[in-house]
Amino acid sequence: MELLRVAPDLVALQDNAGQTAIHCAAAEGHHSCLNELLGIGRTARDVPLEVVTAKTFKHGWTALHYAAHNGHAECCRALMVATGQAPELVGALNLTGRTALHLAAQRGHAKCLEVLLKTHMAKQLLTTQSFDGHTAMHIAARFGRRGCVKSLARRLPDLVKVKNHSGHPCLHEAARRGNDSCVETLLALGGAVELSATSKKYAHSRGHSEIADALVQMEKRLAAQKSMKRSRSMPNTLPNMTF
């Protein structure tokens, strides 16, 4: 870090890909170096917000995207501390419309997910949909990250009902990829409120017969429950009739 002391402006320098030293430290999980770069624990002037939130040229990733994607929870925390949980960082979208939470869910990094959801922007992160309409829950279900599915649903149960721009809930994403543990979890969480015929079709066509059977059985149970509710709502006595 001697170079930084001699030439502090180096922290803002971007390479040909748009990466700064902050990106590199966050991506590799070098927590102590990241603290130095961010000025945490020293009295020097703060690093400008636009430097910490800088995005790479090709994918539009911030340092927080890199830290979350690679599972470096302490780096995620350091970045948020340095910026005061600035929306420009925490809610930043990459070029496909994904936040750092999407990337943590994709890779199954539960600790990063926990750090990201301890911000004042937690609900916004949970409901943010990428440019193809995927929430972090869709991504977790697609990649079979059961722990992340449970954690996300615990914070916002209605996420299991949100549909992407193709009209599919997260249950569909789990079924089409054959992620049986996520299908089981989502069914238990109420993700089968609207069972899609397409979900069953995908499961069958891709050889996930057990998942398809589970969806069919759940559909039958839901139909039986609806029928029972209707019967309970009907009067159970004949009206009085006079002759």
Phi and psi in degrees as a GROMACS rama.xvg file:
@    title "Ramachandran Plot"
@    xaxis  label "Phi"
@    yaxis  label "Psi"
@TYPE xy
-60.8089  -38.3515  GLU-2
-59.5506  -38.6881  LEU-3
-66.4674  -35.3482  LEU-4
-70.3673  -34.9132  ARG-5
-77.679  -41.0866  VAL-6
-133.641  80.3917  ALA-7
-60.3984  -22.6723  PRO-8
-69.7556  -11.4837  ASP-9
-61.4874  -24.5744  LEU-10
-62.5912  -24.2498  VAL-11
-93.9832  -5.03469  ALA-12
-70.9911  129.676  LEU-13
-106.648  142.053  GLN-14
-84.7131  -169.473  ASP-15
-64.3893  -20.3937  ASN-16
-94.9727  -3.01684  ALA-17
90.4064  7.14915  GLY-18
-84.5247  140.923  GLN-19
-105.031  175.994  THR-20
-62.1793  -29.8774  ALA-21
-65.6354  -43.6179  ILE-22
-55.8242  -48.4014  HIS-23
-64.61  -43.9832  CYS-24
-64.4798  -41.3825  ALA-25
-66.5191  -40.6328  ALA-26
-65.1744  -35.9586  ALA-27
-92.9009  -5.61114  GLU-28
77.8082  24.8047  GLY-29
-84.4775  83.1473  HIS-30
-62.4709  -45.7117  HIS-31
-65.6201  -40.2644  SER-32
-64.2637  -40.1636  CYS-33
-62.635  -41.5665  LEU-34
-59.3386  -41.57  ASN-35
-62.929  -45.7353  GLU-36
-63.7464  -35.2188  LEU-37
-84.294  -9.76758  LEU-38
80.6737  16.2083  GLY-39
-72.8085  128.737  ILE-40
86.571  8.12395  GLY-41
-133.471  167.643  ARG-42
-96.1528  1.58962  THR-43
-64.6713  165.17  ALA-44
-61.4475  151.365  ARG-45
-66.6719  148.596  ASP-46
-72.4988  131.237  VAL-47
-55.3663  143.674  PRO-48
-58.0048  -38.5118  LEU-49
-65.1012  -21.9137  GLU-50
-76.5855  -43.4205  VAL-51
-69.0202  -30.455  VAL-52
-96.6399  7.52483  THR-53
-57.4568  144.315  ALA-54
-112.004  148.38  LYS-55
-69.941  158.23  THR-56
-74.5879  -40.8149  PHE-57
-79.9273  -44.7311  LYS-58
-111.695  -9.8756  HIS-59
70.1026  34.3458  GLY-60
-91.483  136.596  TRP-61
-87.6766  174.726  THR-62
-62.3277  -31.8989  ALA-63
-67.5859  -37.2781  LEU-64
-57.6865  -46.5762  HIS-65
-63.2126  -46.1541  TYR-66
-62.1899  -43.2047  ALA-67
-67.9248  -42.204  ALA-68
-63.1375  -37.1032  HIS-69
-95.5424  2.06515  ASN-70
80.9383  28.2975  GLY-71
-101.24  85.3895  HIS-72
-63.3832  -39.6596  ALA-73
-65.6054  -33.7769  GLU-74
-69.5641  -38.4479  CYS-75
-58.0785  -45.752  CYS-76
-64.0303  -43.3146  ARG-77
-61.6379  -42.6297  ALA-78
-63.5172  -39.298  LEU-79
-73.4293  -34.6287  MET-80
-64.6772  -44.8212  VAL-81
-64.1801  -28.9776  ALA-82
-104.674  1.8218  THR-83
63.961  34.9373  GLY-84
56.9305  42.6898  GLN-85
-60.7163  132.962  ALA-86
-56.7516  -31.2824  PRO-87
-62.3707  -22.7069  GLU-88
-100.937  -54.7966  LEU-89
-62.9102  -39.311  VAL-90
-99.6156  10.945  GLY-91
-61.6435  138.507  ALA-92
-103.448  139.857  LEU-93
-84.063  -169.151  ASN-94
-73.3058  -7.73595  LEU-95
-107.019  7.39832  THR-96
83.6469  17.7259  GLY-97
-100.058  142.226  ARG-98
-90.6034  176.547  THR-99
-61.8744  -31.4763  ALA-100
-64.8187  -40.2108  LEU-101
-56.3021  -44.3138  HIS-102
-71.0399  -37.7492  LEU-103
-63.667  -40.7459  ALA-104
-66.5081  -38.9159  ALA-105
-60.9673  -41.2082  GLN-106
-91.3111  -4.68531  ARG-107
74.9997  28.377  GLY-108
-88.6376  87.8577  HIS-109
-62.1304  -37.696  ALA-110
-66.3928  -40.4097  LYS-111
-64.2864  -41.3412  CYS-112
-59.5939  -42.7619  LEU-113
-63.3528  -42.5414  GLU-114
-62.641  -45.6041  VAL-115
-64.968  -30.9516  LEU-116
-88.8653  4.29463  LEU-117
-95.7157  22.669  LYS-118
-105.444  167.576  THR-119
-70.9644  -9.19764  HIS-120
-100.176  16.2992  MET-121
-55.6219  -48.4796  ALA-122
-64.8836  -38.6879  LYS-123
-63.321  -41.6217  GLN-124
-63.2255  -42.5745  LEU-125
-62.4889  -35.4735  LEU-126
-97.2105  -5.37357  THR-127
-64.7702  129.185  THR-128
-108.547  135.509  GLN-129
-68.0091  179.782  SER-130
-65.4481  -17.8491  PHE-131
-101.034  10.1463  ASP-132
88.9263  9.8562  GLY-133
-85.6366  129.902  HIS-134
-84.8185  173.348  THR-135
-60.881  -29.9995  ALA-136
-65.6213  -42.7854  MET-137
-56.8083  -44.8751  HIS-138
-66.2304  -44.1376  ILE-139
-61.2618  -41.9086  ALA-140
-66.6672  -40.8926  ALA-141
-62.0135  -39.8709  ARG-142
-96.5747  8.3207  PHE-143
73.2996  31.7486  GLY-144
-93.8239  80.1151  ARG-145
-59.7193  -42.6333  ARG-146
-60.4648  -40.313  GLY-147
-69.3215  -37.796  CYS-148
-58.036  -46.9775  VAL-149
-63.1301  -43.6064  LYS-150
-64.8398  -42.7191  SER-151
-66.2821  -42.7742  LEU-152
-67.2413  -32.057  ALA-153
-63.1601  -33.7509  ARG-154
-84.1718  -32.7364  ARG-155
-147.855  86.6556  LEU-156
-55.5731  -32.7402  PRO-157
-69.8338  -6.04839  ASP-158
-59.3126  -28.2271  LEU-159
-66.3268  -16.1063  VAL-160
-98.4897  -12.1619  LYS-161
-68.4779  136.502  VAL-162
-107.116  146.873  LYS-163
-80.8581  -174.431  ASN-164
-71.3283  -9.83038  HIS-165
-92.9963  1.08091  SER-166
84.9328  18.2883  GLY-167
-109.145  133.577  HIS-168
-78.7039  175.182  PRO-169
-65.6915  -25.8874  CYS-170
-58.549  -38.4528  LEU-171
-61.8915  -42.5457  HIS-172
-63.5066  -39.8025  GLU-173
-68.4677  -40.3822  ALA-174
-67.3649  -42.8478  ALA-175
-69.386  -22.5796  ARG-176
-96.1776  -3.31075  ARG-177
73.9236  27.7493  GLY-178
-88.1629  82.1478  ASN-179
-62.3459  -35.2031  ASP-180
-65.8897  -37.3692  SER-181
-71.8673  -37.9601  CYS-182
-59.4111  -46.7223  VAL-183
-59.208  -44.8291  GLU-184
-64.8  -44.8422  THR-185
-66.5784  -37.0861  LEU-186
-63.3023  -41.0979  LEU-187
-67.3992  -28.4973  ALA-188
-85.575  -2.35129  LEU-189
95.2739  17.6312  GLY-190
-71.8308  -3.66106  GLY-191
-100.335  20.1522  ALA-192
-56.4853  -37.844  VAL-193
-128.552  89.5465  GLU-194
-74.1613  125.103  LEU-195
-89.124  135.231  SER-196
-61.8794  -31.3001  ALA-197
-65.1655  -36.5307  THR-198
-60.4724  -45.36  SER-199
-66.8236  -39.1497  LYS-200
-62.1744  -45.6946  LYS-201
-61.1355  -45.2774  TYR-202
-60.6775  -43.6161  ALA-203
-65.3863  -48.4097  HIS-204
-66.0113  -24.1141  SER-205
-101.12  12.6438  ARG-206
81.0887  14.745  GLY-207
-95.913  66.5995  HIS-208
-64.1025  -37.0328  SER-209
-64.1613  -39.2539  GLU-210
-67.2634  -44.1679  ILE-211
-59.2694  -42.7471  ALA-212
-63.4611  -39.9884  ASP-213
-63.6356  -39.1215  ALA-214
-66.1582  -40.4812  LEU-215
-63.7805  -44.4944  VAL-216
-63.7463  -40.0976  GLN-217
-65.2477  -38.9014  MET-218
-61.219  -40.4511  GLU-219
-65.1918  -41.2142  LYS-220
-64.5906  -40.7923  ARG-221
-64.1404  -40.3868  LEU-222
-63.4167  -40.4384  ALA-223
-65.2681  -39.4918  ALA-224
-64.8007  -41.0641  GLN-225
-64.3096  -41.0944  LYS-226
-63.3732  -40.7844  SER-227
-65.1674  -40.2681  MET-228
-63.773  -40.3163  LYS-229
-64.3623  -41.7165  ARG-230
-66.5175  -34.3645  SER-231
-70.2008  -29.649  ARG-232
-79.5232  -13.3466  SER-233
-82.5891  146.371  MET-234
-62.4912  136.313  PRO-235
-100.047  6.78136  ASN-236
-128.927  149.929  THR-237
-75.3534  143.716  LEU-238
-66.6001  150.505  PRO-239
-65.5461  133.306  ASN-240
-125.479  136.533  MET-241
-110.389  143.232  THR-242
